[in-house]
Amino acid sequence: MVAPSGPVLRAATLDDVEHIAALWYDGWIDGHLGHVPAALHVHRQRESFLERAPPRIPSTTVATLGGEIVG
């Protein structure tokens, strides 16, 4: 069987929480830094995404590329 050359979508698992939180945090910083009040940054630290990710796992899909989560 030939391995897919592009991203593969799959259901997220609890083992993915750290990767999801890191992507979510990085995306939040990229999209919001300089566009929201600075006071909001206190509530959007990496730890807050680690706390908020697990309850969303049942409805989360991740994209992998070469086995690594990329989205």
Long-range contacts (C-beta under 8 A, 24 or more apart in sequence): 6-65, 7-63, 7-64, 7-65, 7-70, 7-71, 8-63, 8-64, 8-65, 9-61, 9-62, 9-63, 9-64, 10-61, 10-62, 10-64, 11-60, 11-61, 11-62, 12-57, 12-60, 12-61, 12-62, 13-57, 14-54, 14-57, 16-57, 16-60, 16-62, 16-69, 17-50, 17-53, 17-54, 17-57, 18-50, 19-62, 19-69, 20-49, 20-53, 20-57, 20-60, 20-62, 20-69, 21-46, 21-49, 21-50, 21-52, 21-53, 22-46, 22-49, 23-69, 23-71, 24-49, 24-52, 24-53, 25-49
